[in-house]
Amino acid sequence: MTQNLITVALVYDFDGTLSPGNMQEYDFIPSVGKNNEEFWAESNWLAEQQDADPILVYMWQMIREARKTDKRIHREDFVESGRNIQLYNGVKEWFGRINAYGRSRGLRIEHYINSSGIREMIEGTEIAREFKHIYACSFLYDVNGVAVWPAVSVNYTNKTQFMFKINKGIEEVFDSHRINTYIPEEERPVPFKHIIYFGDGTTDIPCMKLVREKGGHSIAVYDPAEKETRKKSMQALIDDNRVSYVCQADYTEEGAIDRLVKHILNKIEADRLLQNLAGVSE
């Protein structure tokens, strides 16, 4: 049975999708003597003044503030910081439950992160082991193990490259050869029609639209605490044909996301059965 399983990729943004707020706000920003508003205002101001990528600038801002306050920023420090990240309701139990449901439908579920947050911090969370691969921003480290420069920056545009890496079964960020090699869609490990993308913000729009247009499913989520202010803006994404569905970020059993994803998995299973029957008659 295992050999006949169809692979379905569930791809998640992180901040605002699996976790409320930004991951740097739980531990890192307070540790350098800043409040959240101050840190982001300074970072965004610098990006505007220098006409720079906001993601690269916030990563540089983290290094700069750490140096100013003599804060240790080794890789393990970022991982440790990630242990303080909070998750939305039901996230911890979500993966095992949806994996089991997929298997019951003849589907192999793989989970991926595609985030503008910090990979090392995500690796410190209690759900890190659930992901086949984490595509996210990360740092270069010097010979002493100290973060000195951004190694990978994931912004709203280059997020789409990681969707193609998942589609083609490529995990390495540095591999720019295989990602540009033509592979017929039906021969790719994870066809786009078998991808479900979860996102919450503007950095996710290109990915959500890409997946939707290629036959997959995109789900825009919003913080339940911001239901009145966010649901309307999320609904506009449906009206503009950018996403397929809008749900509040609640991953509990029988919640809206749980029921929706199970219906999508049922559809993927049904499509496979119909394809197997196509052209066959008795």
DRENBA-965845 format. One record per residue: chain; x, y, z of N, C-alpha, C, O in turn; residue in one letter; residue number from 1. Coordinates in steps of 0.001 Angstrom, whole numbers, padded with zeros to 6 digits. Example, Ala and Ser with C-alpha at 12.3 -4.5 7.8 and 13.67 -1.06 7.14 Angstrom:
BEGIN
  unit      n_u      n_v      n_w     ca_u     ca_v     ca_w      c_u      c_v      c_w      o_u      o_v      o_w  code  pos
     A   013190  -005690   007800   012300  -004500   007800   013200  -003300   007800   014236  -003319   008465     A    1
     A   012850  -002250   007080   013670  -001060   007140   012900   000030   007870   013409   001138   008039     S    2
% end
This chain:
BEGIN
  unit      n_u      n_v      n_w     ca_u     ca_v     ca_w      c_u      c_v      c_w      o_u      o_v      o_w  code  pos
     A   000828  -001214   000000   000000   000000   000000   000858   001257   000000   000552   002222  -000700     M    1
     A   001963   001246   000807   002800   002437   000933   003352   002887  -000410   003441   004086  -000673     T    2
     A   003729   001925  -001272   004318   002285  -002542   003317   002996  -003455   003722   003710  -004371     Q    3
     A   002027   002813  -003219   001003   003406  -004075   000492   004744  -003546  -000388   005354  -004154     N    4
     A   001030   005198  -002430   000567   006448  -001853   000924   007626  -002752   002030   007697  -003287     L    5
     A  -000013   008540  -002911   000239   009794  -003614   000747   010813  -002611   000196   010936  -001517     I    6
     A   001790   011544  -002972   002345   012552  -002072   001575   013865  -002202   001369   014372  -003305     T    7
     A   001159   014399  -001069   000502   015697  -000999   001338   016589  -000091   001646   016209   001039     V    8
     A   001706   017772  -000574   002530   018700   000209   001657   019780   000835   000914   020472   000138     A    9
     A   001750   019918   002143   001128   021025   002857   002241   022012   003184   003156   021697   003945     L   10
     A   002157   023209   002605   003230   024205   002708   002714   025395   003511   001667   025962   003199     V   11
     A   003467   025766   004553   003013   026805   005463   003991   027978   005529   005201   027781   005638     Y   12
     A   003466   029176   005464   004170   030312   006018   004213   030060   007539   003546   029145   008024     D   13
     A   004979   030849   008287   005039   030590   009733   004397   031715   010541   003356   031521   011168     F   14
     A   005028   032900   010525   004500   034014   011305   003100   034389   010834   002890   034660   009652     D   15
     A   002149   034403   011753   000785   034752   011406  -000008   033611   010818  -001220   033726   010635     G   16
     A   000664   032500   010515  -000006   031339   009926  -000069   030183   010918  -001139   029626   011163     T   17
     A   001067   029827   011482   001120   028804   012528   001301   029421   013908   001019   028790   014927     L   18
     A   001777   030665   013925   002090   031343   015183   001603   032782   015137   001737   033436   014103     S   19
     A   001041   033295   016229   000627   034704   016261   001848   035631   016244   002851   035346   016898     P   20
     A   001768   036717   015513   002840   037707   015526   004086   037255   014793   004053   036300   014016     G   21
     A   005199   037959   015050   006494   037663   014440   007391   036956   015447   007414   037315   016625     N   22
     A   008123   035958   014988   008904   035130   015896   009970   035903   016659   010329   035514   017770     M   23
     A   010486   036994   016086   011514   037776   016767   010970   038491   018002   011735   038909   018872     Q   24
     A   009650   038629   018074   009031   039427   019133   008905   038678   020454   008732   039301   021502     E   25
     A   008988   037353   020420   008803   036584   021646   010001   036672   022582   009842   036673   023803     Y   26
     A   011186   036746   022016   012376   036663   022853   013487   037594   022383   014092   038298   023192     D   27
     A   013758   037602   021079   014944   038307   020596   014847   039812   020789   015751   040400   021383     F   28
     A   013805   040450   020318   013709   041909   020368   013771   042433   021808   014501   043391   022065     I   29
     A   013032   041841   022757   013185   042314   024141   014603   042135   024683   015064   042935   025497     P   30
     A   015296   041081   024231   016637   040807   024755   017674   041827   024317   018745   041908   024919     S   31
     A   017379   042619   023268   018311   043672   022835   017814   045054   023272   018275   046079   022769     V   32
     A   016876   045063   024205   016433   046314   024802   015489   047143   023965   015366   048348   024183     G   33
     A   014817   046520   023007   013878   047232   022145   012462   046727   022397   012260   045599   022848     K   34
     A   011477   047590   022094   010119   047059   022020   009818   046759   020562   010532   047216   019669     N   35
     A   008774   046002   020321   008487   045530   018967   008272   046676   017983   008812   046663   016877     N   36
     A   007482   047663   018391   007184   048790   017507   008456   049540   017121   008633   049927   015965     E   37
     A   009331   049740   018090   010577   050471   017844   011482   049716   016881   012032   050301   015949     E   38
     A   011633   048427   017107   012514   047619   016256   012050   047648   014805   012846   047906   013902     F   39
     A   010758   047383   014576   010262   047304   013203   010213   048674   012535   010427   048787   011328     W   40
     A   009933   049709   013315   009928   051059   012747   011322   051439   012253   011466   052003   011168     A   41
     A   012340   051133   013042   013715   051439   012638   014117   050624   011417   014741   051144   010492     E   42
     A   013756   049349   011420   014108   048476   010297   013425   048932   009009   014060   049011   007957     S   43
     A   012140   049230   009096   011402   049661   007908   011864   051033   007410   011898   051287   006206     N   44
     A   012218   051908   008349   012729   053236   007961   014039   053086   007199   014240   053739   006175     W   45
     A   014934   052226   007693   016225   052024   007028   016025   051429   005637   016689   051835   004683     L   46
     A   015118   050473   005523   014847   049862   004214   014332   050902   003229   014708   050897   002057     A   47
     A   013467   051798   003710   012932   052839   002828   014001   053843   002444   014095   054244   001284     E   48
     A   014816   054254   003425   015852   055249   003151   016899   054724   002174   017394   055470   001329     Q   49
     A   017231   053453   002289   018271   052857   001448   017690   052162   000212   018430   051617  -000607     Q   50
     A   016351   052188   000085   015667   051481  -000999   016137   050029  -001044   016567   049523  -002080     D   51
     A   016042   049378   000112   016582   048029   000281   015466   047021   000516   014329   047391   000809     A   52
     A   015800   045761   000387   014865   044675   000667   014567   044665   002168   015495   044514   002962     D   53
     A   013310   044818   002584   012979   044853   004017   013401   043598   004778   013712   043667   005967     P   54
     A   013411   042457   004099   013795   041216   004780   015290   041230   005100   015690   040908   006219     I   55
     A   016115   041604   004118   017546   041705   004366   017846   042732   005454   018730   042528   006287     L   56
     A   017110   043825   005438   017361   044885   006420   016996   044426   007827   017735   044705   008771     V   57
     A   015868   043727   007990   015528   043299   009355   016557   042297   009877   016846   042274   011074     Y   58
     A   017114   041466   008986   018145   040526   009422   019412   041266   009833   020042   040921   010833     M   59
     A   019788   042293   009053   020930   043121   009426   020658   043848   010737   021552   043992   011571     W   60
     A   019420   044308   010916   019045   044995   012148   019205   044083   013358   019620   044539   014423     Q   61
     A   018883   042808   013209   019068   041856   014301   020544   041742   014671   020899   041755   015849     M   62
     A   021401   041630   013657   022839   041533   013926   023353   042814   014570   024114   042759   015536     I   63
     A   022950   043950   014051   023428   045235   014565   023011   045456   016021   023825   045872   016845     R   64
     A   021748   045179   016335   021275   045380   017704   021949   044411   018662   022227   044764   019808     E   65
     A   022214   043184   018202   022912   042219   019059   024327   042693   019373   024789   042575   020508     A   66
     A   025011   043225   018369   026368   043722   018591   026374   044899   019559   027262   045008   020404     R   67
     A   025390   045773   019436   025320   046954   020293   025110   046579   021755   025563   047294   022649     K   68
     A   024434   045475   022003   024120   045069   023370   024937   043869   023835   024674   043313   024901     T   69
     A   025931   043467   023037   026775   042309   023365   025962   041027   023564   026317   040173   024377     D   70
     A   024885   040910   022823   024090   039689   022901   024729   038601   022058   025143   038856   020927     K   71
     A   024814   037392   022593   025338   036252   021843   024376   035884   020728   023174   035751   020960     R   72
     A   024894   035718   019522   024046   035316   018388   024711   034168   017624   024942   034244   016417     I   73
     A   025007   033110   018369   025412   031871   017727   024161   031155   017217   023036   031498   017581     H   74
     A   024383   030162   016373   023248   029437   015815   022353   028873   016918   021128   028965   016847     R   75
     A   022988   028286   017941   022204   027674   019004   021409   028694   019815   020408   028347   020443     E   76
     A   021857   029964   019803   021103   031002   020495   019783   031286   019784   018756   031483   020432     D   77
     A   019811   031307   018453   018576   031495   017701   017645   030301   017902   016435   030470   018054     F   78
     A   018215   029091   017901   017405   027888   018128   016751   027954   019501   015568   027648   019646     V   79
     A   017515   028351   020497   016985   028458   021860   015873   029500   021920   014866   029299   022598     E   80
     A   016054   030605   021214   015031   031640   021167   013730   031088   020591   012641   031467   021022     S   81
     A   013853   030195   019620   012677   029621   018993   011818   028788   019923   010645   028551   019638     G   82
     A   012390   028341   021034   011622   027540   021981   010541   028356   022680   009628   027797   023287     R   83
     A   010648   029676   022593   009672   030555   023240   008506   030942   022327   007573   031617   022762     N   84
     A   008557   030516   021068   007511   030896   020113   006205   030188   020450   006179   028977   020668     I   85
     A   005137   030949   020489   003805   030383   020730   003173   029948   019412   003512   030451   018341     Q   86
     A   002258   029011   019520   001592   028463   018338   000086   028669   018454  -000452   028786   019556     L   87
     A  -000579   028712   017325  -002027   028822   017334  -002662   027555   017907  -002036   026497   017975     Y   88
     A  -003878   027692   018302  -004626   026602   018908  -004698   025397   017971  -005114   025518   016819     N   89
     A  -004286   024234   018480  -004401   022992   017725  -003225   022646   016846  -003189   021553   016281     G   90
     A  -002240   023555   016705  -001132   023306   015778  -000332   022071   016177   000019   021265   015315     V   91
     A  -000038   021907   017453   000810   020790   017886   000196   019436   017534   000911   018497   017183     K   92
     A  -001116   019339   017627  -001786   018064   017366  -002149   017883   015893  -002502   016781   015474     E   93
     A  -002067   018933   015124  -002522   018947   013733  -001814   017922   012863  -002460   017188   012115     W   94
     A  -000495   017867   012953   000307   017100   011997   000027   015595   012068  -000208   014953   011044     F   95
     A   000054   015045   013272  -000203   013612   013406  -001595   013234   012935  -001788   012191   012309     G   96
     A  -002575   014096   013241  -003954   013797   012869  -004154   013844   011359  -004793   012960   010788     R   97
     A  -003607   014874   010708  -003818   014996   009261  -002984   013972   008495  -003379   013537   007413     I   98
     A  -001826   013582   009052  -001024   012518   008435  -001810   011210   008423  -001849   010497   007420     N   99
     A  -002440   010910   009569  -003211   009669   009675  -004410   009700   008732  -004739   008691   008109     A  100
     A  -005058   010849   008629  -006203   010954   007726  -005756   010754   006281  -006431   010077   005506     Y  101
     A  -004628   011338   005924  -004112   011162   004570  -003839   009705   004254  -004208   009215   003187     G  102
     A  -003188   009006   005187  -002898   007587   004961  -004177   006792   004753  -004215   005860   003950     R  103
     A  -005233   007167   005484  -006497   006442   005328  -007108   006654   003948  -007997   005908   003537     S  104
     A  -006633   007668   003236  -007127   007973   001887  -006104   007600   000815  -006269   007956  -000352     R  105
     A  -005064   006894   001203  -004046   006496   000237  -003119   007622  -000146  -002574   007632  -001250     G  106
     A  -002928   008588   000767  -002100   009759   000503  -000971   009862   001522  -001164   009600   002709     L  107
     A   000185   010241   001051   001324   010507   001923   001413   012022   002126   001614   012755   001158     R  108
     A   001272   012497   003339   001302   013923   003613   002719   014348   004000   003320   013779   004912     I  109
     A   003241   015348   003301   004529   015959   003651   004294   017419   004002   003509   018104   003345     E  110
     A   004982   017897   005047   004804   019269   005506   006088   020071   005256   007192   019573   005474     H  111
     A   005929   021305   004800   007050   022194   004513   006775   023577   005093   005624   023994   005224     Y  112
     A   007844   024275   005436   007758   025690   005800   008333   026519   004660   009374   026176   004098     I  113
     A   007651   027617   004317   008147   028585   003334   007919   029965   003951   006842   030545   003816     N  114
     A   008946   030482   004631   008741   031612   005538   009803   032691   005382   010949   032414   005029     S  115
     A   009393   033930   005654   010337   035045   005725   010901   035210   007137   011641   036156   007409     S  116
     A   010549   034290   008029   011120   034280   009368   012481   033612   009381   013058   033354   008325     G  117
     A   012994   033331   010561   014348   032794   010725   014303   031274   010876   013652   030745   011777     I  118
     A   015000   030588   009984   014986   029123   009996   015487   028561   011319   014907   027617   011855     R  119
     A   016564   029140   011848   017135   028626   013088   016124   028712   014235   016072   027825   015088     E  120
     A   015330   029769   014254   014304   029889   015296   013210   028852   015103   012751   028247   016072     M  121
     A   012791   028642   013875   011759   027639   013601   012245   026258   014029   011467   025445   014527     I  122
     A   013546   025998   013830   014116   024712   014224   014078   024509   015736   014187   023378   016210     E  123
     A   013924   025592   016495   013830   025480   017946   012426   025218   018452   012242   024941   019638     G  124
     A   011433   025300   017584   010057   025091   018024   009771   023605   018214   010479   022747   017686     T  125
     A   008729   023322   018973   008389   021931   019261   007782   021200   018072   007574   019988   018135     E  126
     A   007495   021914   016996   006925   021256   015809   007948   021102   014688   007604   020610   013613     I  127
     A   009190   021510   014911   010195   021501   013837   010360   020123   013204   010583   020007   011999     A  128
     A   010250   019095   014015   010447   017722   013505   009356   017288   012532   009507   016281   011840     R  129
     A   008262   018036   012476   007143   017656   011613   007387   017992   010146   006677   017494   009272     E  130
     A   008389   018836   009865   008570   019339   008502   009645   018563   007751   010725   018295   008278     F  131
     A   009328   018211   006516   010337   017551   005687   011465   018511   005378   012629   018113   005337     K  132
     A   011129   019786   005157   012175   020786   004945   011644   022151   005351   010455   022440   005218     H  133
     A   012554   022987   005852   012213   024347   006260   012942   025312   005339   014165   025438   005402     I  134
     A   012186   025996   004481   012736   027058   003643   012443   028381   004351   011283   028765   004502     Y  135
     A   013488   029068   004779   013306   030314   005525   014615   031087   005519   015639   030588   005051     A  136
     A   014575   032307   006039   015782   033118   006135   016768   032449   007098   016361   031789   008054     C  137
     A   018049   032624   006840   019068   032080   007742   020321   032928   007651   020459   033760   006754     S  138
     A   021238   032709   008590   022442   033524   008698   023700   032756   008291   023762   031529   008367     F  139
     A   024704   033534   007852   026068   033026   007715   026770   033209   009053   026530   034187   009760     L  140
     A   027650   032251   009401   028355   032298   010673   029864   032299   010448   030362   031625   009547     Y  141
     A   030587   033054   011267   032043   033113   011116   032700   031908   011794   032010   031007   012272     D  142
     A   034037   031896   011833   034760   030744   012380   034472   030542   013861   034689   029452   014391     V  143
     A   033989   031572   014530   033643   031455   015943   032172   031102   016159   031700   031019   017293     N  144
     A   031460   030896   015053   030060   030518   015153   029116   031673   015372   027966   031465   015758     G  145
     A   029583   032905   015130   028770   034092   015345   028096   034506   014032   028735   034524   012980     V  146
     A   026800   034839   014099   026081   035297   012910   026659   036628   012442   026773   037567   013229     A  147
     A   027027   036712   011151   027669   037926   010642   026959   038517   009419   027193   039672   009065     V  148
     A   026097   037728   008778   025514   038209   007515   024347   037299   007135   024360   036118   007480     W  149
     A   023342   037820   006435   022286   036935   005949   022816   035915   004936   023564   036272   004025     P  150
     A   022434   034668   005095   022801   033627   004137   021678   033404   003134   021925   033229   001941     A  151
     A   020444   033410   003626   019266   033238   002782   018232   034273   003199   017927   034427   004382     V  152
     A   017702   034973   002216   016620   035929   002465   015403   035478   001672   015490   035257   000464     S  153
     A   014274   035343   002348   013056   034865   001693   012036   035994   001702   011431   036283   002734     V  154
     A   011847   036629   000551   010849   037698   000461   009650   037215  -000348   009584   036050  -000740     N  155
     A   008706   038116  -000592   007444   037706  -001224   007648   037149  -002625   006869   036306  -003069     Y  156
     A   008684   037607  -003333   008908   037134  -004701   009641   035809  -004729   009202   034866  -005387     T  157
     A   010777   035729  -004006   011536   034484  -004113   010940   033343  -003305   011447   032223  -003347     N  158
     A   009861   033618  -002564   009132   032504  -001958   008653   031517  -003023   008574   030314  -002775     K  159
     A   008335   032038  -004209   007802   031166  -005256   008829   030148  -005737   008459   029062  -006182     T  160
     A   010142   030493  -005650   011149   029524  -006096   011107   028266  -005243   011371   027167  -005729     Q  161
     A   010770   028437  -003953   010736   027266  -003083   009519   026392  -003369   009534   025193  -003092     F  162
     A   008476   026984  -003917   007347   026166  -004347   007770   025240  -005491   007362   024080  -005547     M  163
     A   008591   025769  -006397   009080   024934  -007492   010090   023900  -006990   010185   022809  -007553     F  164
     A   010836   024227  -005950   011749   023233  -005365   010954   022074  -004768   011326   020913  -004941     K  165
     A   009877   022378  -004078   009020   021325  -003536   008412   020523  -004676   008395   019292  -004639     I  166
     A   007919   021216  -005678   007311   020603  -006851   008278   019627  -007536   007874   018564  -008008     N  167
     A   009562   020008  -007581   010559   019190  -008288   011378   018298  -007358   012220   017530  -007823     K  168
     A   011139   018394  -006039   011861   017536  -005100   013279   017974  -004840   014164   017133  -004679     G  169
     A   013518   019276  -004796   014869   019830  -004569   014892   020536  -003217   014114   021465  -003001     I  170
     A   015763   020117  -002307   015815   020716  -000982   016894   021781  -000851   016732   022717  -000068     E  171
     A   017991   021664  -001597   019128   022566  -001414   018813   023963  -001952   018349   024112  -003082     E  172
     A   019068   024973  -001141   018848   026354  -001564   019830   026744  -002661   019461   027443  -003605     V  173
     A   021086   026294  -002540   022133   026719  -003472   022000   026105  -004860   022630   026584  -005803     F  174
     A   021198   025061  -005005   021105   024347  -006280   020284   025163  -007278   019054   025149  -007240     D  175
     A   020963   025862  -008156   020283   026665  -009179   020266   025961  -010531   019766   026506  -011515     S  176
     A   020816   024750  -010575   020847   024008  -011842   019588   023168  -012009   018868   023315  -012997     H  177
     A   019321   022288  -011048   018169   021396  -011188   016847   022148  -011190   015888   021723  -011835     R  178
     A   016792   023280  -010461   015540   024021  -010393   015155   024563  -011769   013975   024781  -012044     I  179
     A   016155   024780  -012638   015893   025298  -013976   015879   024210  -015050   015756   024501  -016240     N  180
     A   016005   022962  -014618   015953   021844  -015554   014496   021465  -015829   013702   021320  -014900     T  181
     A   014156   021309  -017085   012771   020986  -017433   012428   019559  -017022   013144   018613  -017348     Y  182
     A   011316   019425  -016298   010773   018129  -015917   009281   018171  -016212   008595   019055  -015699     I  183
     A   008759   017272  -017001   007309   017258  -017250   006538   017223  -015933   006927   016523  -014998     P  184
     A   005462   017967  -015866   004717   018099  -014611   004320   016742  -014032   004376   016546  -012818     E  185
     A   003924   015814  -014886   003472   014515  -014392   004611   013679  -013805   004362   012696  -013107     E  186
     A   005858   014066  -014083   007010   013333  -013553   007592   013985  -012299   008538   013457  -011713     E  187
     A   007047   015107  -011887   007569   015794  -010713   007061   015124  -009438   005925   014652  -009404     R  188
     A   007888   015074  -008385   007499   014373  -007154   006195   014873  -006544   005404   014081  -006030     P  189
     A   005965   016201  -006599   004738   016762  -006018   004101   017712  -007030   004458   018890  -007061     V  190
     A   003172   017238  -007855   002488   018129  -008797   001791   019271  -008034   001359   019087  -006896     P  191
     A   001688   020426  -008657   001048   021557  -007988  -000388   021249  -007575  -000879   021795  -006587     F  192
     A  -001061   020382  -008321  -002438   020049  -007966  -002510   019270  -006653  -003590   019078  -006096     K  193
     A  -001351   018826  -006166  -001293   018114  -004888  -000607   018964  -003811  -000061   018426  -002848     H  194
     A  -000637   020275  -003975  -000066   021190  -002985  -001180   022014  -002354  -002070   022512  -003043     I  195
     A  -001115   022149  -001026  -002012   023037  -000286  -001139   024067   000411  -000272   023716   001213     I  196
     A  -001370   025341   000104  -000531   026406   000679  -001322   027194   001717  -002465   027584   001479     Y  197
     A  -000695   027423   002879  -001294   028183   003964  -000488   029473   004169   000727   029418   004359     F  198
     A  -001157   030631   004132  -000459   031895   004352  -001381   032934   004935  -002600   032759   004958     G  199
     A  -000786   034038   005415  -001622   035052   006058  -001416   036464   005540  -002256   037331   005783     D  200
     A  -000322   036720   004833  -000024   038114   004525   000390   038358   003098   000305   037479   002240     G  201
     A   000848   039593   002860   001201   040002   001499   002379   039202   000950   002466   038989  -000260     T  202
     A   003299   038751   001829   004431   037972   001312   003990   036616   000774   004754   035943   000084     T  203
     A   002768   036216   001086   002272   034908   000639   001451   034969  -000643   001190   033936  -001260     D  204
     A   001047   036158  -001046   000131   036281  -002180   000676   035635  -003458  -000060   034891  -004107     I  205
     A   001944   035886  -003852   002427   035226  -005080   002361   033704  -005006   002005   033051  -005987     P  206
     A   002706   033128  -003840   002653   031667  -003703   001222   031156  -003746   000933   030155  -004401     C  207
     A   000330   031842  -003049  -001061   031412  -003030  -001670   031465  -004428  -002403   030564  -004836     M  208
     A  -001358   032521  -005144  -001883   032659  -006505  -001271   031613  -007439  -001975   031015  -008253     K  209
     A   000050   031392  -007319   000735   030390  -008135   000112   029011  -007945  -000230   028335  -008915     L  210
     A  -000031   028604  -006688  -000578   027268  -006404  -002003   027151  -006922  -002371   026141  -007523     V  211
     A  -002798   028177  -006691  -004197   028145  -007130  -004291   028034  -008646  -005074   027237  -009162     R  212
     A  -003490   028834  -009368  -003568   028837  -010825  -003074   027534  -011442  -003445   027200  -012568     E  213
     A  -002243   026801  -010715  -001714   025548  -011231  -002506   024338  -010747  -002050   023201  -010866     K  214
     A  -003690   024588  -010203  -004577   023490  -009860  -004530   023031  -008426  -005255   022111  -008049     G  215
     A  -003679   023662  -007603  -003633   023323  -006192  -004611   024156  -005391  -005532   024752  -005948     G  216
     A  -004413   024197  -004090  -005338   024885  -003200  -004565   025829  -002278  -003530   025451  -001730     H  217
     A  -005059   027043  -002108  -004430   028010  -001219  -005428   028462  -000172  -006592   028728  -000475     S  218
     A  -004955   028547   001071  -005806   028893   002204  -005214   030116   002901  -004088   030067   003394     I  219
     A  -005964   031201   002941  -005550   032394   003683  -006096   032295   005101  -007293   032084   005294     A  220
     A  -005226   032446   006091  -005663   032354   007480  -005513   033714   008165  -004722   034557   007742     V  221
     A  -006283   033904   009223  -006203   035147   009986  -006308   034827   011469  -006918   033834   011865     Y  222
     A  -005702   035686   012280  -005706   035529   013731  -007146   035638   014241  -007819   036629   013955     D  223
     A  -007631   034646   014985  -008998   034737   015513  -009227   035989   016344  -010349   036491   016416     P  224
     A  -008157   036504   016981  -008296   037715   017795  -008507   038959   016948  -008919   039999   017462     A  225
     A  -008227   038859   015648  -008383   039999   014747  -009458   039722   013706  -009378   040199   012574     E  226
     A  -010460   038950   014097  -011474   038489   013154  -012145   039629   012398  -012300   039565   011178     K  227
     A  -012536   040659   013113  -013298   041728   012480  -012457   042556   011510  -012965   043029   010493     E  228
     A  -011165   042733   011824  -010312   043578   010979  -009646   042799   009849  -009384   043365   008788     T  229
     A  -009368   041508   010055  -008608   040755   009068  -009469   039961   008095  -009092   039799   006934     R  230
     A  -010614   039464   008544  -011406   038592   007684  -011830   039303   006408  -011854   038699   005336     K  231
     A  -012166   040591   006522  -012606   041342   005339  -011472   041461   004325  -011687   041276   003127     K  232
     A  -010259   041772   004803  -009134   041899   003878  -008759   040555   003280  -008341   040488   002124     S  233
     A  -008903   039474   004056  -008632   038138   003538  -009670   037748   002478  -009340   037106   001481     M  234
     A  -010921   038142   002707  -011973   037833   001744  -011692   038496   000397  -012056   037969  -000655     Q  235
     A  -011034   039673   000444  -010697   040367  -000800  -009755   039524  -001660  -009761   039647  -002885     A  236
     A  -008942   038666  -001025  -008041   037794  -001777  -008828   036774  -002600  -008412   036402  -003697     L  237
     A  -009957   036328  -002071  -010827   035427  -002839  -011463   036183  -003996  -011509   035696  -005125     I  238
     A  -011951   037373  -003696  -012606   038177  -004734  -011658   038490  -005879  -012090   038627  -007024     D  239
     A  -010353   038605  -005578  -009350   038887  -006605  -008760   037619  -007207  -007779   037681  -007948     D  240
     A  -009357   036462  -006891  -008900   035170  -007422  -007460   034853  -007055  -006733   034239  -007835     N  241
     A  -007052   035273  -005866  -005688   034987  -005419  -005619   033771  -004495  -004598   033084  -004453     R  242
     A  -006680   033506  -003768  -006706   032344  -002883  -008002   031581  -003105  -008939   032067  -003738     V  243
     A  -008021   030361  -002557  -009202   029516  -002708  -010149   029633  -001518  -011368   029601  -001682     S  244
     A  -009576   029772  -000308  -010390   029736   000901  -009809   030690   001955  -008630   031042   001915     Y  245
     A  -010669   031098   002897  -010247   031907   004034  -010753   031236   005308  -011929   030888   005410     V  246
     A  -009846   031056   006288  -010214   030440   007570  -009491   031163   008703  -008415   031725   008500     C  247
     A  -010082   031147   009892  -009333   031632   011032  -008287   030590   011421  -008475   029397   011184     Q  248
     A  -007197   031039   012013  -006050   030164   012315  -006328   029316   013548  -005790   029563   014628     A  249
     A  -007167   028327   013367  -007535   027375   014422  -007402   025987   013822  -008145   025620   012912     D  250
     A  -006435   025205   014344  -006107   023915   013744  -006665   022742   014547  -006206   021610   014394     Y  251
     A  -007651   023010   015402  -008212   021953   016226  -009079   021011   015394  -009540   021365   014309     T  252
     A  -009291   019811   015920  -010099   018821   015227  -011518   019328   015053  -012125   019855   015985     E  253
     A  -012038   019163   013844  -013371   019615   013451  -013489   021134   013342  -014588   021659   013166     E  254
     A  -012368   021838   013444  -012369   023259   013153  -012455   023468   011645  -012433   022504   010881     G  255
     A  -012554   024723   011217  -012746   025018   009796  -011576   024521   008947  -011794   023940   007884     A  256
     A  -010338   024741   009398  -009176   024293   008634  -009149   022776   008559  -008898   022207   007496     I  257
     A  -009404   022123   009677  -009401   020666   009718  -010405   020093   008720  -010068   019200   007943     D  258
     A  -011632   020605   008739  -012666   020095   007843  -012339   020415   006382  -012540   019586   005495     R  259
     A  -011835   021624   006146  -011512   022030   004776  -010415   021160   004179  -010556   020667   003060     L  260
     A  -009332   020969   004908  -008206   020188   004372  -008619   018745   004146  -008197   018130   003166     V  261
     A  -009428   018197   005027  -009893   016823   004822  -010737   016721   003552  -010641   015734   002822     K  262
     A  -011558   017729   003285  -012341   017732   002037  -011418   017802   000817  -011659   017135  -000189     H  263
     A  -010357   018617   000912  -009404   018712  -000206  -008722   017366  -000425  -008563   016925  -001563     I  264
     A  -008323   016717   000660  -007686   015401   000544  -008664   014387  -000052  -008273   013536  -000851     L  265
     A  -009924   014483   000335  -010936   013595  -000260  -011026   013816  -001768  -011163   012863  -002535     N  266
     A  -010947   015075  -002182  -011018   015399  -003604  -009805   014837  -004351  -009943   014290  -005445     K  267
     A  -008613   014975  -003752  -007412   014439  -004394  -007528   012929  -004549  -007152   012369  -005579     I  268
     A  -008056   012270  -003503  -008251   010826  -003597  -009265   010492  -004697  -009049   009570  -005484     E  269
     A  -010367   011242  -004749  -011397   010979  -005760  -010854   011208  -007168  -011146   010435  -008081     A  270
     A  -010070   012262  -007344  -009470   012533  -008658  -008570   011380  -009087  -008554   010998  -010257     D  271
     A  -007823   010829  -008137  -006948   009703  -008469  -007773   008488  -008896  -007444   007825  -009880     R  272
     A  -008834   008201  -008162  -009673   007053  -008496  -010320   007217  -009874  -010389   006268  -010655     L  273
     A  -010790   008430  -010158  -011399   008683  -011467  -010368   008570  -012586  -010670   008073  -013671     L  274
     A  -009148   009035  -012316  -008103   008941  -013327  -007774   007481  -013605  -007543   007097  -014751     Q  275
     A  -007755   006673  -012553  -007472   005246  -012728  -008554   004544  -013538  -008296   003565  -014239     N  276
     A  -009795   005080  -013421  -010916   004470  -014132  -011079   004982  -015551  -011804   004390  -016350     L  277
     A  -010399   006093  -015867  -010561   006720  -017170  -010208   005747  -018290  -009125   005162  -018300     A  278
     A  -011122   005583  -019220  -010855   004733  -020371  -011032   003257  -020115  -010828   002436  -021009     G  279
     A  -011417   002908  -018881  -011588   001477  -018558  -013073   001167  -018540  -013835   001873  -017879     V  280
     A  -013500   000151  -019232  -014909  -000250  -019224  -014985  -001765  -019299  -014078  -002429  -019801     S  281
     A  -016065  -002284  -018799  -016280  -003753  -018809  -017367  -004100  -019820  -017702  -005272  -019988     E  282
% end
